[in-house]
Amino acid sequence: MVSQASRLADVRYDIRGPVLQRARELEAQGHEIIKLNIGNPAPFGLFSPDAVLEHVTASVAGSQGYSDARGILEAREAVTRYYTRRGVHGVTPDHVYLGNGVSELIVMSLQALLNPGDEVLVPSPDYPLWTGAVSLCGGRAVHYRCAEDLDWNPDVEHVASLVTPRTRALVIINPNNPTGAVYSRQTLLALLDIARRHDLLVLADEIYDQILFDGSVHYHVAELAPDLPILTLGGMSKTYRLAGFRSGWLVVTGPREPIAEYLEGLELLGNMRMCPNVPAQHAIPAALDGGIDITPLLLPGGRLRDQRDHAWELLTAIPGVECYKPAGALYLFPRLDPEVHKISDDQRMCIDLLEQQHVLLTHGTGFNLPSTDHLRVVFLAPVETLADAIGRLGTFLATYRQ
């Protein structure tokens, strides 16, 4: 018998966990499932502009060898220009590492950092890859509270109270997945001050930095704290609708001397994988320097804005359901009032919803939320699909009991 590695015992990734497995079983039986569980633009008809794909296609023949372990220079230069335009200064191509999606770079950044028992401050709710990767790398994710009554901004006092001598890093996910929160400048400055006081490495997941609604403003923490070592992560999957290209980047800003040894480890890990996928890297300069503007999708009358608004209105019309209207990203995170919907096992609820109504959502505890009263709804689907799915959710909740 071949057993599972013990390091996987505390690793969860419920977005692709038991609920999705049950959905696959139902599909195999011939059922059609409405999938609102993953932020994957292409299946909903949201494609990258043709100019990006044409540039990648034209570059395939020249992509047959390994690139620099950090990625092709043309793409790293484009990332440098992108952040310079957005007010982050001091970035050079040598500060940029390209990866097979942000996910790979998250794991690499933690592998280079953590010793057994080291702690990382991670938001709750979080994108669960962060918690899983910390555990996989031998560390311990310590979850800080994001408060729904503060528009899901972090509770800064709670963050500060969790710092111990074992704390090595602070993770900031902004705009946030799964809540759709866009953190205020005041909140970000307070978080950065905690990192400054305790010599914490800041890991900023900013993959949704351009997906903003209602005049919300996104602040790059690398711009707000040029005196701190900060790793900023971004990529092609959301704004540029290229999730399948697995093309992301990590940018190191701030003083390099305090983290010189860490960067040697990051360089080692980058070299061990040889290089990122070379054809996919060619999408980066084509997208970042191509004048692509997602804003029309986000303004009134734009597809993403209309889908968000319609889904939010339908969800909040269900008795016992309330929901923060997301200021960014691609998700709604509705709360089921425990006085109306007494849910003790939210994963079981999602499986029951799937079996009864053939709608696939993700349960809140899958995002390391301690309570069982939330769901995540992806609003990438067309309005009519969202109306169908949320109507089925309302029908389900009207009679569902645990």
C-alpha positions in Angstrom: 0.0 0.0 0.0 1.3 3.5 -0.9 0.2 6.0 1.7 -0.3 9.8 1.3 2.5 12.0 2.5 1.9 13.2 6.1 2.5 16.8 5.0 -0.8 16.7 3.1 -2.9 16.0 6.2 -3.8 19.6 6.8 -4.0 20.7 3.2 -7.4 21.5 1.8 -8.5 22.9 -1.5 -12.3 22.6 -1.3 -12.9 24.6 -4.5 -12.0 21.4 -6.3 -12.9 19.1 -3.5 -15.8 16.7 -2.6 -18.5 19.0 -4.0 -16.9 19.2 -7.4 -16.3 15.4 -7.3 -20.0 14.9 -6.8 -20.7 17.3 -9.7 -18.6 15.1 -12.0 -20.5 12.0 -10.9 -23.8 13.7 -11.7 -22.5 14.9 -15.1 -21.4 11.3 -15.9 -25.0 10.3 -15.2 -26.2 12.7 -17.8 -27.2 15.7 -15.7 -26.3 19.3 -16.8 -24.7 21.3 -14.0 -24.7 25.1 -13.7 -21.1 25.7 -12.6 -20.7 28.9 -10.6 -17.8 27.6 -8.5 -14.6 28.8 -10.3 -13.5 32.1 -11.7 -12.7 30.8 -15.1 -13.7 33.4 -17.8 -13.5 31.3 -21.0 -16.3 28.8 -20.4 -18.7 31.8 -20.1 -17.6 33.4 -23.4 -15.2 35.9 -21.9 -12.1 35.6 -24.2 -8.8 37.5 -24.5 -8.5 40.0 -27.3 -7.4 38.5 -30.6 -4.3 40.6 -30.7 -2.9 38.8 -27.7 -3.6 35.4 -29.1 -2.1 36.4 -32.5 1.1 37.5 -30.8 1.4 34.3 -28.9 0.7 32.2 -32.1 3.4 34.1 -34.0 5.9 33.5 -31.2 5.4 29.7 -30.9 8.1 28.8 -33.4 10.6 30.8 -31.4 9.6 29.2 -28.1 11.1 25.8 -28.5 14.0 26.2 -26.1 14.2 27.1 -22.4 14.1 30.7 -21.5 15.9 32.5 -18.6 14.7 30.8 -15.4 13.0 34.0 -14.5 11.2 34.2 -17.8 11.7 35.9 -21.2 13.2 39.4 -20.9 10.5 41.0 -23.2 7.7 39.9 -20.7 9.7 40.9 -17.6 10.2 44.3 -19.2 6.5 44.6 -19.8 5.7 43.8 -16.2 8.2 46.4 -15.1 6.6 49.1 -17.3 3.1 48.1 -16.0 4.0 48.7 -12.4 5.9 51.9 -13.2 2.8 53.3 -14.9 0.8 52.4 -11.8 3.1 54.3 -9.5 5.4 51.5 -8.2 8.9 52.8 -8.7 12.3 51.1 -8.6 11.2 47.9 -10.4 13.6 46.4 -13.0 13.3 43.2 -15.1 15.7 41.6 -12.6 13.1 42.1 -9.9 10.4 40.1 -11.9 9.9 36.3 -11.8 7.5 34.8 -14.2 5.6 31.6 -13.4 3.1 29.0 -14.5 0.3 30.9 -13.0 0.3 32.8 -9.7 -0.3 29.5 -8.0 3.1 28.2 -8.8 4.7 31.4 -7.6 2.8 31.4 -4.3 4.1 27.9 -3.5 7.7 28.9 -4.6 7.6 32.1 -2.5 6.6 30.1 0.6 9.0 27.2 0.0 11.9 29.6 -0.1 10.7 31.3 3.2 9.3 28.8 5.7 10.9 26.4 8.2 8.8 23.9 10.1 6.5 25.7 12.6 6.9 29.2 11.0 3.7 31.2 11.0 2.1 33.2 8.2 -0.8 35.6 8.7 -3.5 34.8 6.2 -6.9 36.4 5.8 -10.1 34.6 6.7 -11.9 34.1 4.4 -9.0 33.5 2.0 -8.2 32.0 -1.3 -7.5 28.6 0.0 -4.3 28.0 -2.0 -2.6 30.3 0.5 -3.5 28.3 3.6 -2.8 25.0 1.8 0.6 26.1 0.5 1.7 27.4 3.9 0.8 23.9 5.4 2.5 22.1 2.5 5.7 24.1 3.1 5.8 23.1 6.7 4.4 26.4 8.1 1.2 27.2 10.0 -1.4 29.5 8.6 -2.7 31.9 11.3 -6.0 33.4 10.1 -6.8 37.0 10.7 -10.4 38.2 10.7 -11.9 40.1 7.8 -15.0 41.8 9.1 -18.2 41.8 7.1 -19.5 44.9 8.9 -16.3 46.7 7.7 -17.1 45.8 4.0 -14.8 42.7 4.6 -11.7 44.8 5.3 -9.3 43.2 7.7 -9.7 43.8 11.4 -6.3 45.4 11.9 -6.3 45.0 15.7 -6.9 41.3 15.3 -4.0 41.1 12.9 -1.7 42.8 15.3 -2.8 40.5 18.2 -1.7 37.4 16.2 1.9 38.3 15.7 4.4 36.0 17.5 8.1 35.4 17.4 7.4 32.7 14.8 5.5 35.0 12.4 7.4 35.4 9.1 5.0 36.9 6.6 1.7 38.8 6.1 -0.5 37.8 3.2 -2.8 40.5 1.7 -5.4 39.5 -0.9 -6.7 42.7 -2.5 -9.1 42.9 -4.2 -10.2 39.9 -2.2 -11.3 36.5 -3.3 -13.9 35.3 -2.1 -15.5 38.5 -0.7 -15.0 41.0 -3.5 -13.7 43.6 -1.0 -11.3 46.3 -2.1 -9.3 47.4 0.9 -9.2 51.1 1.9 -5.9 53.0 1.9 -6.2 53.4 5.7 -6.5 49.7 6.2 -3.6 48.9 3.9 -1.3 51.4 5.7 -2.2 49.9 9.0 -1.4 46.4 7.8 1.9 47.6 6.4 2.8 49.3 9.7 2.3 45.9 11.4 4.7 44.4 8.9 7.2 47.2 9.4 7.1 46.9 13.2 7.7 43.1 13.2 10.0 42.7 10.1 7.4 40.7 8.2 7.7 39.9 4.5 4.6 41.1 2.8 3.0 38.9 0.1 0.4 40.8 -1.9 -2.0 38.8 -4.1 -3.3 41.5 -6.5 -4.5 39.4 -9.4 -7.8 41.3 -9.5 -6.2 44.8 -9.4 -8.0 46.1 -12.5 -11.4 44.5 -11.8 -13.1 47.3 -9.8 -16.7 48.6 -9.6 -18.5 51.8 -8.5 -15.4 54.0 -8.6 -13.4 51.8 -6.2 -9.7 52.5 -6.0 -7.0 49.8 -5.8 -3.8 50.7 -4.0 -0.7 48.7 -4.7 1.0 48.0 -1.3 4.4 48.2 -3.1 3.6 51.9 -3.9 2.4 52.6 -0.3 5.4 51.1 1.4 8.6 51.4 -0.8 10.7 50.9 2.4 9.4 47.4 2.9 10.3 44.1 1.1 7.2 43.2 -0.7 6.3 40.4 -3.1 3.5 41.4 -5.5 1.7 38.7 -7.5 -0.3 39.2 -10.6 -1.1 37.6 -13.9 -3.1 37.0 -17.1 -5.9 34.8 -15.9 -8.6 37.4 -14.8 -8.2 40.9 -16.3 -6.9 39.4 -19.6 -9.1 36.3 -19.6 -6.2 33.8 -20.1 -6.7 31.4 -17.2 -5.6 28.4 -19.2 -2.3 30.0 -20.2 -1.0 29.8 -16.6 1.0 32.9 -17.0 1.7 35.0 -13.9 4.4 37.1 -12.3 6.0 37.9 -8.9 7.6 41.3 -8.5 10.1 42.1 -5.7 10.1 45.7 -4.4 11.7 47.5 -1.5 15.1 47.0 0.0 16.8 43.8 -1.2 19.5 43.6 1.4 17.3 42.3 4.3 16.0 39.5 2.1 19.1 38.7 0.0 19.4 35.2 1.4 15.7 34.6 0.8 16.0 35.8 -2.8 18.9 33.3 -3.3 16.4 30.6 -2.3 13.8 31.9 -4.6 16.3 32.0 -7.4 17.3 28.4 -6.7 13.7 27.2 -6.9 13.2 29.1 -10.1 16.2 27.4 -11.6 15.1 24.0 -10.5 11.9 24.2 -12.6 14.1 25.3 -15.6 11.7 28.1 -16.7 8.1 29.0 -17.0 6.1 27.9 -20.0 7.7 29.9 -22.8 4.8 30.3 -25.4 2.4 31.6 -22.6 4.9 34.2 -21.6 4.5 36.0 -24.9 1.0 36.9 -23.9 2.3 39.2 -21.2 3.8 42.0 -23.3 1.0 41.7 -25.9 -1.5 42.3 -23.1 0.2 44.7 -20.8 1.5 47.0 -23.6 -1.4 46.5 -25.9 -3.7 49.1 -24.5 -6.3 46.5 -23.4 -8.9 48.1 -21.2 -11.3 46.0 -19.2 -13.2 49.1 -18.0 -16.1 48.8 -20.5 -17.0 45.5 -18.9 -17.1 47.1 -15.4 -19.2 50.3 -16.0 -23.0 50.5 -16.0 -24.1 48.6 -19.1 -20.9 46.5 -19.1 -21.3 42.8 -18.9 -19.5 42.1 -15.6 -21.2 45.1 -13.9 -24.6 44.0 -15.1 -24.0 40.4 -14.0 -22.8 41.5 -10.6 -25.8 43.8 -10.0 -28.3 41.3 -11.3 -26.9 38.4 -9.2 -26.7 40.6 -6.1 -30.3 41.8 -6.5 -31.6 38.2 -6.9 -29.6 36.9 -4.0 -30.7 39.6 -1.6 -34.3 39.0 -2.6 -34.1 35.5 -1.1 -35.6 35.5 2.4 -32.8 35.2 5.0 -30.0 36.0 2.5 -27.9 39.2 2.7 -24.8 40.1 0.7 -22.1 42.7 0.6 -22.0 44.2 -2.9 -18.5 43.4 -4.1 -16.3 46.4 -5.0 -14.0 44.2 -7.0 -13.1 40.7 -8.3 -15.6 38.2 -9.7 -17.5 36.9 -6.7 -20.4 37.3 -4.4 -20.2 36.0 -0.9 -23.8 35.9 0.5 -24.6 35.2 4.1 -27.4 32.9 5.1 -29.0 34.3 8.3 -28.6 31.5 10.9 -31.9 32.5 12.4 -33.6 31.6 9.1 -31.2 29.0 7.6 -29.8 26.8 10.3 -26.8 25.3 8.5 -24.4 23.2 10.6 -22.5 21.7 7.6 -22.2 24.0 4.6 -20.3 21.5 2.5 -23.2 19.1 2.9 -25.6 21.9 2.0 -23.7 22.5 -1.3 -23.8 18.8 -2.1 -27.5 18.7 -1.4 -28.1 21.8 -3.5 -26.1 20.2 -6.3 -28.1 16.9 -6.1 -31.5 18.6 -5.9 -31.0 21.6 -8.2 -27.9 20.8 -10.2 -26.2 24.1 -9.2 -22.5 24.0 -8.2 -21.4 26.6 -5.6 -18.6 26.7 -3.1 -19.2 26.6 0.7 -17.8 29.4 2.9 -15.7 27.1 5.1 -13.8 26.1 2.0 -12.3 29.5 2.2 -11.2 29.0 5.8 -14.1 30.9 7.2 -14.9 29.6 10.8 -18.7 29.9 10.4 -21.0 27.8 8.1 -23.2 30.6 7.0 -21.7 31.8 3.7 -21.5 30.7 0.0 -19.4 31.9 -2.9 -21.2 32.6 -6.2 -19.1 33.4 -9.3 -20.9 36.0 -11.4 -19.1 35.3 -14.7 -22.1 33.6 -16.3 -24.6 35.5 -18.5 -27.5 37.2 -16.7 -30.1 34.5 -17.8 -27.8 31.7 -16.4 -27.4 33.6 -13.1 -31.1 34.1 -12.8 -31.8 30.4 -13.4 -29.1 29.3 -10.9 -30.1 31.8 -8.1 -33.8 31.0 -8.7 -32.9 27.3 -8.0 -31.0 28.3 -4.9 -34.0 30.2 -3.6 -36.2 27.2 -4.3 -33.8 25.0 -2.5 -33.4 27.2 0.6 -37.2 27.7 1.0 -37.5 24.1 2.2 -34.0 23.0 3.1 -33.3 21.9 6.7 -30.4 20.2 8.4 
